[in-house]
């Protein structure tokens, strides 16, 4: 009975860890999307590289191993207008997505808590968050008074 119980406990432990890692990835993608949505930080335009670094910093601060944080692929896509490359160029309410993927390999294997990595078939973890730009409207005000 003990071997069967031990196998079940290790399986529950592994599934719990993958749910925890998935939640950390969702939160890191949201953190990157929040940064991208503003368009500017202290007057400096937000770039795609800044968003990617913010996501990796969140992953590291959340306790994921360095291999997972550095091996994560962060992609920023504009869904409304594929012409902009940086979030600061977005128009108000432009839809965009932030995708975080930790692929198979050393980065993914560093996330596991037990030695059952040969038995499970999970090869990568990927999350996507959809967001809208909060850049201010470019509004011009006429200085002449109407008649």
PETA-V419456 format. One record per backbone hydrogen bond with DSSP energy under -0.5 kcal/mol. CO is the residue of the C=O (numbers start at 1). NH is the residue of the N-H. If there is no record, write none. Layout:
# PETA-V419456
<<CO	NH> <CO	NH>>
This chain:
# PETA-V419456
<<1	5> <2	6> <3	7> <4	8> <5	9> <6	10> <7	11> <8	12> <9	13> <10	14> <11	15> <12	16> <13	17> <14	18> <15	19> <16	20> <17	21> <18	22> <19	23> <20	24> <21	25> <22	26> <23	27> <24	28> <25	29> <26	30> <27	31> <28	32> <29	33> <30	34> <31	35> <32	36> <33	37> <34	38> <35	39> <37	134> <39	46> <41	44> <44	41> <46	88> <47	51> <48	52> <49	53> <50	54> <51	55> <52	56> <53	57> <54	58> <55	59> <56	60> <57	61> <58	62> <59	64> <60	63> <65	68> <65	69> <66	70> <67	71> <68	72> <71	103> <72	74> <73	75> <73	101> <75	77> <75	99> <77	79> <77	97> <81	84> <86	89> <87	90> <91	94> <94	133> <95	79> <95	80> <96	131> <97	77> <98	129> <99	75> <100	127> <101	73> <101	103> <102	125> <103	108> <105	109> <106	110> <108	111> <109	112> <116	119> <116	120> <125	102> <127	100> <129	98> <131	96> <133	93> <137	139>>
